[in-house]
Amino acid sequence: MSRSSAPGSAGPPALTVREIAALTDGVVARGDDVAVRGVTADSRAVASGMLFVALRGRHADGHRFAAQACRLGAAAVLGTKDVPDVPPGAAVVVVPDALRALHRVAAAIRDRIGLTVVGITGSVGKTSTKELIAALAGRRFRTVRSPRNWNTEIGIPLVLANAPADAEVAVVELAMRGPGQIRELTDVARPQIGVVTNVGESHLDFFPSRDALAEEKAALVDALPRDGVAVLNADDPLVMAMRRRTPARLVTFGWRAADVAASAWRALPGEGSAFRLHTPAGDADVLLRLPGRHAVANALAAAAAGIALGVPVPDIAAGLEGAAMLPMRLAVRRIGEITVVDDTYNSSPQSLVAALDVTDELPGAPRIAVLGDMRELGAMSEDAHLRAGRWVAGRRFDLLIMFGPLAAGMAAAAREAGAGRVVHMVDPDDVVRELRRAVRPGALVLVKGSRALEMEGIVARLEDEHAAGPTARSGRIAWA
């Protein structure tokens, strides 16, 4: 690969309609053998000359929007049936399975470009690690990464299919929503470097135990080629056990004995943390602008991937230092005269401990936590919420607001463990009212819960109530 770090300017490689039909076992039902550049499954995201893939979902059938996509500029449609009302000149390729066809198109473009793919999985930290890897790889290579939540059997092939022709590295997050999905995603991405951050308790509604969950995550390691690299967490025994499953080279990361490690860590409240990075290629001092000890673990995973890619240590350090905080993921925000720790993207026992640790580092009074349900924990859910309640009771909070039906157990355990004031609520309006009574200038508020609870709305209400100061506060609850 080239050592240029300039961003790619070329568009995706072109494929002709007949090439697409051959790749996908499809038939050209109408139209000429036009060339397409770029792929989308969303008619609202069509750009001129793209291929529109008509997928059938639970709530919509993409074939209904195919003609509209062509009127907006799509050059061709890929679907499981003919679309006779497309504009003249637009092509239609009919295939047995549109999703599998999308996967084949993405694989063809990936191979044509010659991308080195870095795949990341784990219970927590995937997105942050992905962003950190992309930041440091981008200093040396033309790099693309999965945006937002493009981490599924639809999102990942779209990342690859839309990669610029001059891209060199793709960094993709592999989400897991059920058994067999990691293997399906690796079949599409074919990563040469696989990063496993950890095995926690998330997604245990799909698996009977953490061991079974680890087996699913290990599919990433299984898929690595002999000349690939497995980047594994030395601090997680379930992850380290995966090393026996691959002929790929091993690079470990962690706080203890590992190829890539950290020392002299110190928290910089409100700014992040500083540490000394140790790698087989040399050492460096790093100022990480992400809060918490757990963020350093993500940075070590990213640095290990950088070593696997051949990124020099100074570029690794600079990439880590330049990485920005992600919205709704332990984002420490100043809203008017209060400090808010916004960790509303998701929740699990592991990530809750990280949020509590970060909050412990910050000043503020009164100290308030709004903690929502932890979803997708399966049979371990009740025990996990009871444990969480006991953990929280030992932290420095003046008020604990437990939100959601599952959080009732967390509230009961916190009270039993001797916490101060604890309330349980299931209505977001009630949460806002309670916060209005409790929050005053100088307060510190942690807001955390699983994605399904949409607790970013609580942060938005805090912003409405306090950003402009007391004189601008509304006298009514208008839940956003």
Buried (B, 14 or more C-beta within 10 A) or exposed (E): BEEEBEEBEEBBBBBBBBBBBBBBEBEBBBBEEBBBBBBBBBBEEBEEBBBBBBBEEEEEBBBEBBBBBBBBEBBBBBBBBBBEEBEEEBBBBBBEEBBBBBBBBBBBBBEBBEBBBBBBBBBBBBBBBBBBBBBBBBBBBBBBBBEEEBBBBBBBBBBBBBBBBBBBBBBBBBBBEEBEBBBBBBEBBBBBBBBBBBBBBBBBEBBEEBEEBBBBBBBBBBBBEEEBBBBBBBBBEBBBBBBEBBEBBBBBBBBEEBBBBBEEBEBEEEEBBBBEBBBEBEEBEBEBBBBBBBBBBBBBBBBBBBBBBEBBBEBBBBBBBEBEBBEBBBBBBEBBBBBBBBBBBBBBBBBBBBBBBBBEBBEBEBBBBBBBBBBBBBEBBEEBBBBBBBBBBEBEBBBBBBBBEBBBBBBBBBBEBEBEBBBBBEEBEBBBEBBBEBBEEEBBBBBBBBBEBBBBBBBBBBBBBBBEEEEEEEEEBEEE
